[in-house]
Amino acid sequence: MIGPTTVPPKPPQEQLDKMFDDVLKHMDLPVDKLRILRGYDNDKKWKLIVDQQVAKQVTPPAKYLEKLSYFLDKKC
């Protein structure tokens, strides 16, 4: 799992390109915006990929239940 300050090493070019294309597909942007993003250098592309991965991270429901149970009245 990638944390907010942990940036994994950049993958090989072919893998970076595929990952970047996947991110762009999920962003559903107009063509003019896609052109701008495709013009990014590899460092910016990698940062965008990592940022999207961090944004997609989901806390498991069990964690929410654990937190909620802390606030429950134990007498009930």
C-alpha positions as CSV (number, residue, x, y, z in Angstrom):
1,M,0.0,0.0,0.0
2,I,1.3,3.4,-0.9
3,G,1.2,6.1,1.8
4,P,1.0,9.9,1.2
5,T,4.8,10.3,1.6
6,T,6.0,7.1,0.1
7,V,6.8,7.3,-3.6
8,P,7.8,4.0,-5.2
9,P,10.5,4.0,-7.8
10,K,9.4,4.8,-11.3
11,P,8.7,1.6,-13.4
12,P,10.3,0.9,-16.9
13,Q,9.0,3.1,-19.7
14,E,6.6,0.5,-21.2
15,Q,4.9,-0.1,-17.9
16,L,4.8,3.6,-17.1
17,D,3.0,4.3,-20.4
18,K,0.5,1.6,-19.8
19,M,-0.2,2.7,-16.2
20,F,-0.5,6.3,-17.4
21,D,-3.0,5.3,-20.1
22,D,-5.1,3.4,-17.5
23,V,-5.2,6.5,-15.3
24,L,-6.2,8.7,-18.2
25,K,-9.0,6.3,-19.2
26,H,-10.5,6.5,-15.7
27,M,-10.3,10.3,-15.6
28,D,-12.8,10.7,-18.5
29,L,-11.3,14.0,-19.6
30,P,-12.0,16.0,-22.9
31,V,-9.5,15.4,-25.7
32,D,-7.8,18.8,-25.2
33,K,-7.0,18.1,-21.6
34,L,-5.7,14.6,-22.5
35,R,-3.3,16.1,-24.9
36,I,-1.9,18.4,-22.2
37,L,-1.5,15.4,-19.8
38,R,0.1,13.2,-22.5
39,G,2.7,16.0,-22.9
40,Y,3.9,15.6,-19.4
41,D,7.4,14.4,-18.8
42,N,7.8,10.9,-17.1
43,D,8.3,12.4,-13.6
44,K,5.0,14.2,-13.8
45,K,3.3,11.2,-15.3
46,W,4.6,9.0,-12.4
47,K,3.5,11.6,-9.8
48,L,0.0,11.6,-11.3
49,I,-0.1,7.8,-11.3
50,V,1.0,7.6,-7.7
51,D,-1.5,10.3,-6.7
52,Q,-4.3,8.4,-8.3
53,Q,-3.3,5.2,-6.5
54,V,-3.3,7.0,-3.2
55,A,-6.7,8.4,-3.9
56,K,-8.1,5.0,-4.7
57,Q,-7.0,3.4,-1.5
58,V,-10.0,2.2,0.5
59,T,-10.2,1.5,4.2
60,P,-11.8,-1.9,4.8
61,P,-15.3,-1.8,6.3
62,A,-14.0,-3.7,9.4
63,K,-11.9,-0.7,10.3
64,Y,-14.9,1.6,10.2
65,L,-16.9,-0.8,12.3
66,E,-14.1,-1.0,14.8
67,K,-14.0,2.8,15.0
68,L,-17.8,3.0,15.4
69,S,-17.9,0.3,18.0
70,Y,-15.7,2.6,20.2
71,F,-18.5,5.1,20.3
72,L,-21.3,2.6,21.1
73,D,-22.9,2.5,24.5
74,K,-21.7,-0.8,25.9
75,K,-24.8,-1.0,28.2
76,C,-27.2,-1.7,25.2
